[in-house]
Amino acid sequence: MNIAVVPAKNEQGRIGKVLAMLCKTRIDKIIVVVNGCTDNTMREIKSLKLPNVEIIYFKSELGIDIPRAIGAYRAFKEGARSVVFVDGDMIGNITEHINKLISAVAGCGVDLAMSYCYPENLYGNELAQQLLIFRKLLNVNLGIYRKVGVATPSHGPHAVSYRLLSKVDFKDFAVPPVILAFAVKNAFTVQTATNLPQSKMGSKSRGFYHAVKIADTIIGDSLEALNYFYDKPRTRIYLYKEFQGYNPERRFDLLEKFLEKN
């Protein structure tokens, strides 16, 4: 079974398009993790009456990436052969890219298949350049830079195998670069399966403040992954600066409760 995990927080007007797109792919089941919504996201999902959609609902905001971990655990419990992660705001026509990720994992033995979101090497502004430096730093240290470039599970749809799921600490899905470091450290197969420019994802524009916070989040995540890889304390500090971003808002307490109960 190929399962898609879709985090959704206030995605009214978008979530229906994302689910409709996924229904055109090789996905057999969709797990939507609805959290902290104050709009009609839930109503929109239910109105579609899709038989292959399961909703996991949290009244509280889970914070960035926590829904991925929850969805990954549920998919694993259901015996998913492959699990694809797609954000609830990606309304681009990316069916071909989703199918390539599934094919890589379900058909070609890849354990972590990522999207390469900078296929034309467009590094953009100064903030993007800083972010990509740390993504490169991680991948160089992991020994995979020549193979996957600056690809990361933090950016774009990606997929994992049942084999990887059976060995991982599911809490690490809440810090996506750690999953990449885990895969390399434990000799799982890692590849980029598709080239998907940011502009084609159809993601929601969230403004400069969010861009700064998400950059700090991914930089901190990459530093944490680097320290994990070298068996060091998982700090998020580089040159006396601590990169937290949205990390303090991640509800690891709610994630742990979910893992304990299910």
MARMAR-710076 format. One line per field, with one value per residue: residue number from 1; chain; x, y, z of N, C-alpha, C in turn. Coordinates in nm, 2 decimals, padded with zeros to 4 digits. Atoms other than C-alpha are relative to their C-alpha. Layout:
n: c(NUM|...) .
chain: c(A|...) .
n.px: c(X|...) .
n.py: c(Y|...) .
n.pz: c(Z|...) .
ca.px: c(X|...) .
ca.py: c(Y|...) .
ca.pz: c(Z|...) .
c.px: c(X|...) .
c.py: c(Y|...) .
c.pz: c(Z|...) .
***
This chain:
n: c(1|2|3|4|5|6|7|8|9|10|11|12|13|14|15|16|17|18|19|20|21|22|23|24|25|26|27|28|29|30|31|32|33|34|35|36|37|38|39|40|41|42|43|44|45|46|47|48|49|50|51|52|53|54|55|56|57|58|59|60|61|62|63|64|65|66|67|68|69|70|71|72|73|74|75|76|77|78|79|80|81|82|83|84|85|86|87|88|89|90|91|92|93|94|95|96|97|98|99|100|101|102|103|104|105|106|107|108|109|110|111|112|113|114|115|116|117|118|119|120|121|122|123|124|125|126|127|128|129|130|131|132|133|134|135|136|137|138|139|140|141|142|143|144|145|146|147|148|149|150|151|152|153|154|155|156|157|158|159|160|161|162|163|164|165|166|167|168|169|170|171|172|173|174|175|176|177|178|179|180|181|182|183|184|185|186|187|188|189|190|191|192|193|194|195|196|197|198|199|200|201|202|203|204|205|206|207|208|209|210|211|212|213|214|215|216|217|218|219|220|221|222|223|224|225|226|227|228|229|230|231|232|233|234|235|236|237|238|239|240|241|242|243|244|245|246|247|248|249|250|251|252|253|254|255|256|257|258|259|260|261|262) .
chain: c(A|A|A|A|A|A|A|A|A|A|A|A|A|A|A|A|A|A|A|A|A|A|A|A|A|A|A|A|A|A|A|A|A|A|A|A|A|A|A|A|A|A|A|A|A|A|A|A|A|A|A|A|A|A|A|A|A|A|A|A|A|A|A|A|A|A|A|A|A|A|A|A|A|A|A|A|A|A|A|A|A|A|A|A|A|A|A|A|A|A|A|A|A|A|A|A|A|A|A|A|A|A|A|A|A|A|A|A|A|A|A|A|A|A|A|A|A|A|A|A|A|A|A|A|A|A|A|A|A|A|A|A|A|A|A|A|A|A|A|A|A|A|A|A|A|A|A|A|A|A|A|A|A|A|A|A|A|A|A|A|A|A|A|A|A|A|A|A|A|A|A|A|A|A|A|A|A|A|A|A|A|A|A|A|A|A|A|A|A|A|A|A|A|A|A|A|A|A|A|A|A|A|A|A|A|A|A|A|A|A|A|A|A|A|A|A|A|A|A|A|A|A|A|A|A|A|A|A|A|A|A|A|A|A|A|A|A|A|A|A|A|A|A|A|A|A|A|A|A|A|A|A|A|A|A|A|A|A|A|A|A|A) .
n.px: c(00.08|-00.07|00.08|-00.04|00.02|00.02|00.03|00.10|00.04|00.06|-00.02|00.13|-00.01|-00.11|-00.01|00.08|-00.08|-00.11|00.05|00.04|-00.12|-00.05|00.09|-00.03|-00.13|00.00|00.03|00.12|00.07|-00.05|00.02|-00.01|-00.02|00.06|-00.04|00.00|00.08|00.11|00.08|00.08|-00.08|00.06|00.13|-00.04|-00.05|00.11|00.10|-00.04|00.04|-00.09|00.00|-00.14|-00.06|00.02|-00.03|-00.04|00.03|-00.05|00.05|-00.12|-00.10|-00.11|-00.13|-00.06|-00.06|00.05|00.10|-00.07|-00.04|00.12|00.05|-00.09|00.03|00.13|-00.02|-00.08|00.09|00.09|-00.08|-00.03|-00.12|-00.07|00.07|-00.04|00.04|00.04|00.06|00.14|00.02|-00.06|00.11|-00.06|00.02|-00.12|00.03|-00.11|-00.11|00.04|-00.01|-00.14|-00.04|00.05|-00.07|-00.13|00.00|00.08|-00.04|-00.14|-00.08|-00.05|00.06|00.04|00.01|00.02|00.01|-00.11|00.08|-00.08|-00.06|-00.07|-00.10|00.04|-00.02|00.09|-00.05|-00.10|00.06|00.00|-00.14|-00.04|00.07|-00.06|-00.13|00.01|00.05|-00.12|-00.08|00.05|-00.01|-00.14|-00.04|00.06|-00.06|00.10|00.02|-00.01|00.11|00.13|-00.01|00.05|00.14|00.03|00.14|00.07|00.05|00.06|00.05|-00.10|00.07|-00.09|00.03|00.04|-00.13|-00.05|00.09|00.00|-00.12|-00.02|00.07|00.09|-00.02|-00.10|00.07|00.03|-00.12|-00.03|-00.13|-00.05|00.04|-00.10|-00.12|00.03|00.00|-00.14|-00.08|00.04|-00.02|00.12|-00.02|00.05|-00.01|00.10|00.08|00.07|-00.04|00.12|-00.02|00.08|00.11|00.10|00.06|00.13|00.01|00.05|-00.09|00.03|-00.07|-00.15|-00.02|00.01|-00.12|-00.11|00.02|-00.01|-00.14|-00.06|00.04|-00.07|-00.14|-00.01|00.02|-00.12|-00.11|00.04|-00.02|-00.14|-00.05|00.05|-00.08|-00.13|00.02|-00.02|00.13|00.07|00.02|00.04|-00.08|-00.11|-00.07|00.06|00.14|00.09|00.10|00.12|00.11|00.13|-00.03|00.06|00.14|00.03|00.06|-00.05|00.08|00.12|-00.05|-00.03|00.12|00.06|-00.07|00.02|00.14|00.04) .
n.py: c(-00.12|-00.13|-00.10|-00.14|-00.07|-00.15|-00.09|-00.11|-00.10|-00.12|00.02|-00.02|-00.05|00.06|00.14|00.08|00.01|00.09|00.13|00.04|00.03|00.12|00.11|00.03|00.06|00.14|00.00|00.08|-00.06|-00.13|-00.04|-00.14|-00.03|-00.13|-00.05|-00.15|-00.08|-00.09|-00.02|00.11|00.11|00.13|00.01|00.02|00.14|00.09|-00.02|00.07|00.14|00.10|00.12|00.04|-00.10|00.01|-00.12|00.00|-00.13|-00.06|-00.13|-00.08|-00.01|00.09|-00.06|00.04|00.13|00.10|00.08|00.10|00.11|00.07|00.07|00.11|00.11|00.07|00.07|00.12|00.10|00.05|00.09|-00.07|00.04|-00.13|-00.11|-00.13|-00.11|-00.11|-00.10|-00.02|-00.12|00.02|00.01|00.02|00.13|00.07|00.14|00.07|00.00|00.09|00.13|00.03|00.03|00.13|00.09|00.02|00.07|00.13|00.08|00.00|00.03|-00.12|-00.02|-00.14|-00.06|-00.14|-00.09|-00.10|-00.12|-00.10|00.07|-00.10|-00.06|-00.14|-00.01|-00.10|-00.11|00.02|00.09|00.13|00.04|00.04|00.12|00.11|00.03|00.10|00.12|00.06|00.04|00.13|00.10|00.02|00.08|00.14|00.07|00.02|-00.13|00.02|00.09|-00.07|-00.14|-00.06|00.06|00.03|00.03|-00.12|-00.09|00.08|00.14|00.10|00.13|00.10|00.14|00.07|00.05|-00.11|-00.02|00.10|-00.02|-00.14|-00.06|-00.08|-00.14|-00.07|-00.05|-00.14|-00.08|00.07|00.03|00.11|00.12|00.02|00.05|00.14|00.09|00.02|00.06|00.14|00.06|00.00|-00.06|-00.14|-00.06|-00.09|00.08|-00.09|-00.14|-00.07|-00.14|-00.05|-00.07|00.10|00.06|-00.07|-00.02|-00.13|-00.11|-00.03|-00.13|00.00|00.04|00.15|00.04|-00.01|00.10|00.14|00.02|00.03|00.13|00.10|-00.01|00.07|00.14|00.06|00.01|00.11|00.13|00.02|00.04|00.13|00.09|00.02|00.05|-00.11|-00.06|-00.05|-00.15|-00.08|-00.12|-00.01|-00.13|-00.07|-00.04|00.11|-00.01|00.07|-00.01|00.05|00.12|00.00|00.02|00.14|00.06|00.14|00.07|00.06|00.11|00.11|00.05|00.07|00.12|00.09|00.05|00.06) .
n.pz: c(00.00|00.01|-00.09|00.00|-00.13|00.04|-00.12|00.04|-00.10|00.07|00.14|00.07|00.14|00.06|-00.04|00.09|00.12|-00.03|-00.01|00.13|00.08|-00.05|00.05|00.14|00.00|-00.04|-00.14|-00.04|-00.12|-00.04|-00.15|-00.02|-00.14|-00.02|-00.13|-00.03|00.10|-00.04|00.12|00.04|00.06|-00.03|00.08|00.14|00.02|-00.02|00.11|00.12|-00.02|00.06|-00.08|-00.04|-00.08|-00.15|-00.07|-00.14|-00.04|-00.12|-00.02|-00.03|00.10|-00.03|00.03|00.13|00.02|-00.09|00.07|00.08|-00.09|-00.04|00.12|00.03|-00.09|00.04|00.13|-00.03|-00.06|00.10|00.09|00.13|00.07|00.02|-00.05|00.07|-00.08|00.08|-00.08|00.03|00.08|00.13|00.09|00.13|00.07|-00.03|00.00|00.05|-00.10|-00.11|00.06|00.01|-00.14|-00.03|00.08|-00.05|-00.13|00.01|00.12|00.02|-00.12|-00.06|-00.14|-00.02|00.13|-00.02|00.12|00.01|00.03|00.06|00.12|00.08|-00.08|-00.03|-00.15|-00.05|-00.09|-00.10|-00.09|00.06|00.01|-00.13|-00.03|00.08|-00.05|-00.11|00.05|00.06|-00.11|-00.05|00.10|00.02|-00.12|00.01|00.12|00.11|00.07|00.14|00.05|-00.01|-00.01|-00.13|-00.02|-00.15|-00.03|-00.05|00.11|00.11|-00.02|-00.01|-00.03|-00.08|00.01|-00.12|-00.07|-00.08|-00.11|-00.10|-00.08|-00.04|-00.12|00.07|-00.04|00.09|00.12|-00.03|00.04|00.12|00.03|-00.08|00.07|00.10|-00.07|-00.04|00.12|00.04|-00.11|-00.01|00.13|00.08|00.13|00.01|00.14|00.05|00.09|00.09|-00.01|-00.02|-00.03|-00.10|00.06|00.05|-00.11|-00.03|-00.15|-00.04|-00.03|-00.14|-00.04|-00.03|-00.14|00.00|00.07|-00.09|-00.11|00.05|00.03|-00.13|-00.04|00.07|-00.04|-00.13|00.02|00.07|-00.11|-00.09|00.07|00.01|-00.13|-00.01|00.09|-00.07|-00.13|-00.09|-00.05|00.12|-00.02|00.12|-00.01|00.10|-00.02|-00.12|00.03|-00.01|00.10|-00.05|00.10|-00.06|-00.08|-00.13|00.01|00.03|-00.12|-00.02|-00.10|00.06|00.09|-00.09|-00.05|00.12|00.03|-00.11|00.00|00.12) .
ca.px: c(00.00|00.12|00.01|00.03|00.07|-00.07|-00.04|-00.32|-00.35|-00.59|-00.58|-00.94|-00.96|-00.64|-00.67|-00.94|-00.72|-00.43|-00.64|-00.79|-00.44|-00.33|-00.63|-00.49|-00.16|-00.06|-00.15|-00.39|-00.47|-00.43|-00.38|-00.46|-00.33|-00.56|-00.43|-00.50|-00.75|-00.97|-01.12|-01.32|-01.04|-01.21|-01.55|-01.38|-01.21|-01.53|-01.74|-01.53|-01.64|-01.33|-01.33|-00.95|-00.90|-00.84|-00.84|-00.64|-00.76|-00.59|-00.76|-00.42|-00.16|00.11|00.38|00.59|00.67|00.51|00.21|00.46|00.58|00.22|00.12|00.43|00.36|00.00|00.11|00.37|00.11|-00.11|00.18|00.25|00.50|00.59|00.49|00.49|00.48|00.29|00.21|-00.15|-00.10|00.07|-00.19|00.05|00.00|00.26|00.11|00.40|00.65|00.45|00.44|00.82|00.87|00.65|00.82|01.16|01.06|00.80|00.97|01.34|01.44|01.51|01.45|01.44|01.34|01.36|01.26|01.54|01.39|01.67|01.72|01.84|02.07|01.88|02.00|01.78|01.83|02.07|01.84|01.81|02.19|02.25|02.00|02.15|02.50|02.39|02.20|02.52|02.72|02.51|02.51|02.88|02.94|02.70|02.90|02.60|02.64|02.76|02.47|02.18|02.31|02.13|01.81|01.65|01.33|01.25|01.18|00.94|00.75|00.95|00.89|01.03|01.02|00.86|01.22|01.33|01.01|01.06|01.40|01.35|01.26|00.94|01.01|01.29|01.03|00.96|01.32|01.34|01.71|01.77|01.58|01.83|02.12|01.96|01.92|02.28|02.42|02.23|02.32|01.97|01.95|01.90|01.83|01.66|01.38|01.24|01.33|01.06|01.11|00.97|00.75|00.57|00.47|00.19|00.27|00.11|00.30|00.35|00.57|00.92|00.88|00.78|01.07|01.32|01.17|01.16|01.52|01.63|01.43|01.59|01.94|01.89|01.75|02.05|02.29|02.10|02.12|02.49|02.55|02.33|02.54|02.86|02.71|02.73|02.47|02.20|02.25|02.14|02.43|02.68|02.94|02.77|02.43|02.14|01.91|01.56|01.31|00.98|01.15|01.02|00.66|00.69|00.46|00.68|00.47|00.16|00.36|00.49|00.14|00.01|00.29|00.23|-00.15|-00.14) .
ca.py: c(00.00|00.35|00.61|00.99|01.19|01.55|01.80|02.06|02.37|02.64|02.51|02.60|02.65|02.45|02.11|01.99|02.06|01.87|01.57|01.57|01.58|01.29|01.08|01.09|00.94|00.58|00.67|00.41|00.60|00.95|01.04|01.40|01.53|01.83|02.05|02.39|02.49|02.79|02.78|02.53|02.29|01.99|02.07|02.09|01.75|01.58|01.74|01.56|01.22|01.04|00.68|00.65|00.95|00.91|01.22|01.25|01.55|01.77|02.07|02.21|02.34|02.08|02.30|02.25|01.89|01.72|01.62|01.43|01.22|01.14|01.05|00.84|00.64|00.57|00.48|00.24|00.07|00.02|-00.16|00.11|-00.01|00.36|00.68|01.01|01.34|01.63|01.96|02.06|02.38|02.23|02.30|02.26|01.98|01.76|01.42|01.31|01.40|01.21|00.90|00.92|00.92|00.62|00.44|00.50|00.36|00.09|-00.02|00.06|-00.01|00.34|00.41|00.79|00.95|01.33|01.61|01.83|02.17|02.37|02.19|02.51|02.60|02.92|03.03|03.34|03.60|03.63|03.44|03.15|03.14|03.12|02.84|02.64|02.68|02.48|02.23|02.18|02.16|01.87|01.68|01.72|01.58|01.29|01.21|01.25|01.60|01.48|01.24|01.46|01.81|02.03|01.81|01.77|01.62|01.97|02.10|01.94|01.61|01.31|00.94|00.67|00.29|00.05|-00.08|00.27|00.31|-00.01|00.11|00.48|00.68|00.84|01.16|01.23|01.28|01.61|01.73|01.62|01.66|01.41|01.15|01.21|01.17|00.86|00.71|00.76|00.66|00.33|00.25|00.31|00.40|00.78|00.94|01.23|01.09|01.40|01.76|01.99|02.37|02.56|02.76|02.44|02.33|02.59|02.64|02.93|03.26|03.33|03.65|03.75|03.70|03.33|03.30|03.41|03.18|02.88|02.94|02.95|02.64|02.44|02.57|02.46|02.13|02.07|02.15|01.91|01.64|01.70|01.66|01.35|01.20|01.25|01.12|01.47|01.65|01.76|02.14|02.40|02.64|02.76|03.03|03.12|03.17|02.94|02.87|02.79|02.93|02.75|02.47|02.58|02.56|02.19|02.00|01.70|01.64|01.58|01.36|01.15|01.11|01.00|00.75|00.60|00.56|00.42) .
ca.pz: c(00.00|-00.09|00.17|00.15|00.47|00.44|00.73|00.72|00.93|00.79|00.44|00.34|-00.04|-00.09|00.09|-00.15|-00.45|-00.29|-00.21|-00.56|-00.71|-00.49|-00.60|-00.95|-00.84|-00.74|-00.38|-00.22|00.10|00.23|00.60|00.67|01.00|01.08|01.36|01.51|01.24|01.28|00.93|00.74|00.65|00.82|00.65|00.31|00.35|00.47|00.19|-00.07|00.07|-00.04|00.07|00.09|00.32|00.70|00.92|01.24|01.42|01.68|01.82|01.93|01.69|01.66|01.52|01.20|01.10|01.41|01.18|00.96|01.25|01.35|00.99|00.94|01.25|01.15|00.80|00.94|01.16|00.86|00.68|00.41|00.15|00.08|00.25|00.06|00.25|00.08|00.24|00.26|00.06|-00.25|-00.51|-00.81|-01.07|-00.92|-00.99|-01.20|-00.93|-00.66|-00.89|-00.94|-00.56|-00.52|-00.80|-00.65|-00.31|-00.40|-00.73|-00.71|-00.35|-00.25|00.13|00.12|-00.21|-00.22|-00.46|-00.59|-00.57|-00.72|-01.06|-01.23|-00.95|-00.88|-00.54|-00.52|-00.24|00.04|00.28|00.04|-00.01|00.36|00.40|00.11|00.26|00.56|00.36|00.16|00.48|00.60|00.28|00.23|00.58|00.51|00.19|-00.04|-00.18|-00.52|-00.54|-00.42|-00.41|-00.15|-00.15|00.20|00.34|00.47|00.12|-00.13|-00.14|-00.04|00.03|00.27|00.27|00.51|00.58|00.70|00.90|01.08|01.22|01.28|01.60|01.48|01.68|01.43|01.15|01.33|01.24|00.88|00.82|01.10|00.90|00.62|00.86|01.00|00.66|00.57|00.90|00.89|00.52|00.38|00.01|-00.04|-00.38|-00.55|-00.75|-00.92|-01.01|-00.88|-00.89|-00.60|-00.84|-00.96|-00.61|-00.58|-00.21|-00.03|-00.01|00.36|00.36|00.46|00.84|00.77|00.53|00.79|01.06|00.83|00.72|01.09|01.15|00.87|00.95|01.31|01.20|00.97|01.26|01.48|01.21|01.17|01.54|01.54|01.26|01.46|01.78|01.95|02.16|01.92|01.96|01.70|01.75|01.49|01.57|01.90|01.73|01.81|01.52|01.66|01.41|01.47|01.67|02.01|01.88|01.79|02.03|02.10|02.41|02.20|01.96|02.25|02.39|02.04|02.00|02.35|02.29|01.94) .
c.px: c(00.09|-00.08|00.06|-00.03|-00.01|-00.03|-00.09|-00.03|-00.05|00.03|-00.13|00.03|00.12|00.00|-00.08|00.07|00.12|-00.05|-00.05|00.12|00.06|-00.08|00.03|00.14|-00.01|-00.02|-00.13|-00.08|00.07|-00.03|00.02|00.01|-00.04|00.03|-00.01|-00.08|-00.10|-00.09|-00.08|00.07|-00.07|-00.13|00.03|00.04|-00.12|-00.10|00.04|-00.04|00.09|00.02|00.14|00.07|-00.03|00.05|00.04|00.00|00.06|-00.06|00.12|00.09|00.12|00.14|00.05|00.06|-00.05|-00.11|00.07|00.03|-00.13|-00.05|00.09|-00.02|-00.13|00.02|00.08|-00.09|-00.10|00.08|00.03|00.13|00.08|-00.09|00.05|-00.06|-00.03|-00.06|-00.14|-00.03|00.05|-00.10|00.05|-00.04|00.13|-00.02|00.12|00.12|-00.04|00.02|00.15|00.05|-00.05|00.07|00.14|00.00|-00.06|00.06|00.15|00.09|00.06|-00.07|-00.04|00.02|-00.04|-00.03|00.12|-00.07|00.07|00.07|00.08|00.10|-00.03|00.00|-00.08|00.07|00.10|-00.04|00.01|00.14|00.05|-00.06|00.07|00.15|00.00|-00.05|00.12|00.10|-00.04|00.02|00.14|00.05|-00.06|00.06|-00.10|-00.02|00.01|-00.11|-00.14|00.00|-00.05|-00.14|-00.01|-00.14|-00.08|-00.06|-00.05|-00.05|00.11|-00.07|00.10|-00.06|-00.05|00.13|00.06|-00.10|00.01|00.12|00.01|-00.07|-00.10|00.00|00.09|-00.07|-00.03|00.12|00.05|00.14|00.06|-00.04|00.10|00.13|-00.01|00.02|00.14|00.08|-00.03|00.00|-00.13|00.03|-00.07|00.02|-00.09|-00.07|-00.07|00.06|-00.13|00.03|-00.10|-00.13|-00.11|-00.08|-00.14|-00.02|-00.05|00.11|-00.02|00.08|00.14|00.02|00.00|00.13|00.13|-00.01|00.02|00.15|00.08|-00.03|00.08|00.15|00.02|-00.02|00.12|00.12|-00.03|00.03|00.15|00.06|-00.05|00.09|00.13|-00.01|00.04|-00.13|-00.07|-00.03|-00.03|00.08|00.11|00.06|-00.07|-00.15|-00.08|-00.11|-00.12|-00.11|-00.13|00.02|-00.07|-00.15|-00.04|-00.05|00.05|-00.07|-00.12|00.04|00.03|-00.13|-00.07|00.08|-00.02|-00.14|-00.03|00.10) .
c.py: c(00.13|00.10|00.14|00.06|00.15|00.08|00.11|00.09|00.13|00.00|00.00|00.06|-00.07|-00.16|-00.09|-00.02|-00.10|-00.14|-00.05|-00.04|-00.14|-00.12|-00.04|-00.07|-00.15|-00.01|-00.09|00.06|00.13|00.02|00.15|00.03|00.15|00.05|00.15|00.08|00.09|00.04|-00.13|-00.12|-00.14|-00.02|-00.03|-00.14|-00.09|00.02|-00.08|-00.15|-00.10|-00.12|-00.04|00.11|-00.03|00.14|-00.03|00.14|00.04|00.14|00.10|00.01|-00.09|00.06|-00.07|-00.14|-00.11|-00.08|-00.11|-00.12|-00.08|-00.08|-00.12|-00.12|-00.08|-00.08|-00.13|-00.11|-00.06|-00.08|00.07|-00.05|00.13|00.10|00.13|00.12|00.12|00.10|00.03|00.12|-00.01|-00.02|-00.01|-00.13|-00.08|-00.16|-00.09|-00.02|-00.10|-00.15|-00.04|-00.04|-00.14|-00.11|-00.03|-00.09|-00.14|-00.09|-00.02|-00.02|00.11|00.02|00.14|00.06|00.15|00.07|00.09|00.13|00.12|-00.06|00.09|00.07|00.15|00.03|00.12|00.10|-00.05|-00.10|-00.14|-00.05|-00.05|-00.14|-00.12|-00.03|-00.11|-00.13|-00.07|-00.06|-00.14|-00.11|-00.03|-00.09|-00.14|-00.08|-00.02|00.12|-00.02|-00.08|00.07|00.15|00.05|-00.05|-00.03|-00.04|00.12|00.07|-00.09|-00.13|-00.10|-00.13|-00.09|-00.14|-00.05|-00.04|00.11|00.02|-00.10|00.01|00.14|00.04|00.10|00.15|00.07|00.05|00.15|00.10|-00.07|-00.03|-00.12|-00.13|-00.03|-00.05|-00.14|-00.10|-00.03|-00.08|-00.15|-00.07|-00.03|00.07|00.14|00.05|00.12|-00.07|00.09|00.15|00.08|00.14|00.05|00.06|-00.09|-00.07|00.06|00.02|00.15|00.10|00.05|00.13|-00.01|-00.05|-00.16|-00.05|00.00|-00.11|-00.14|-00.03|-00.03|-00.14|-00.11|00.00|-00.07|-00.15|-00.07|-00.01|-00.12|-00.13|-00.03|-00.05|-00.14|-00.10|-00.03|-00.04|00.11|00.04|00.08|00.15|00.06|00.13|-00.01|00.14|00.08|00.04|-00.13|00.02|-00.08|00.01|-00.04|-00.12|00.00|-00.02|-00.14|-00.07|-00.15|-00.07|-00.06|-00.12|-00.12|-00.07|-00.09|-00.13|-00.11|-00.06|-00.09|-00.11) .
c.pz: c(00.00|00.07|-00.01|00.14|-00.03|00.13|-00.05|00.12|-00.08|-00.15|-00.08|-00.14|-00.07|00.02|-00.10|-00.13|00.02|00.00|-00.14|-00.09|00.04|-00.04|-00.14|-00.01|00.04|00.15|00.03|00.11|00.04|00.15|00.01|00.15|00.01|00.14|00.01|-00.10|00.06|-00.12|-00.03|-00.07|00.02|-00.09|-00.15|-00.03|00.00|-00.12|-00.13|00.00|-00.07|00.08|00.05|00.09|00.15|00.06|00.14|00.04|00.13|00.01|00.02|-00.13|00.04|-00.03|-00.13|00.02|00.10|-00.07|-00.09|00.08|00.03|-00.12|-00.03|00.09|-00.03|-00.13|00.02|00.06|-00.09|-00.11|-00.14|-00.06|-00.02|00.06|-00.06|00.09|-00.09|00.09|-00.05|-00.08|-00.14|-00.10|-00.15|-00.06|00.01|00.00|-00.05|00.10|00.12|-00.05|-00.01|00.14|00.04|-00.08|00.05|00.13|-00.02|-00.11|-00.01|00.12|00.07|00.14|00.03|-00.14|00.02|-00.13|00.00|-00.04|-00.05|-00.13|-00.09|00.07|00.03|00.15|00.06|00.09|00.10|00.11|-00.05|-00.01|00.13|00.04|-00.08|00.04|00.11|-00.05|-00.07|00.10|00.05|-00.10|-00.04|00.11|-00.01|-00.12|-00.11|-00.09|-00.15|-00.06|00.00|00.01|00.14|00.03|00.15|00.01|00.05|-00.12|-00.11|00.05|00.01|00.05|00.08|-00.01|00.13|00.08|00.09|00.12|00.11|00.09|00.07|00.14|-00.07|00.04|-00.09|-00.13|00.02|-00.02|-00.12|-00.04|00.08|-00.06|-00.11|00.06|00.05|-00.11|-00.04|00.10|00.01|-00.14|-00.07|-00.13|-00.01|-00.15|-00.02|-00.11|-00.11|00.01|00.00|00.05|00.10|-00.06|-00.05|00.11|00.03|00.15|00.03|00.03|00.14|00.05|00.05|00.14|00.00|-00.06|00.09|00.11|-00.06|-00.04|00.13|00.04|-00.07|00.02|00.13|-00.01|-00.07|00.10|00.09|-00.07|-00.01|00.13|00.03|-00.07|00.07|00.14|00.11|00.05|-00.11|00.02|-00.14|-00.01|-00.10|00.03|00.11|-00.03|00.00|-00.10|00.04|-00.10|00.07|00.09|00.13|00.00|-00.04|00.13|00.01|00.11|-00.05|-00.09|00.09|00.05|-00.11|-00.02|00.12|-00.01|-00.12|-00.04) .
***
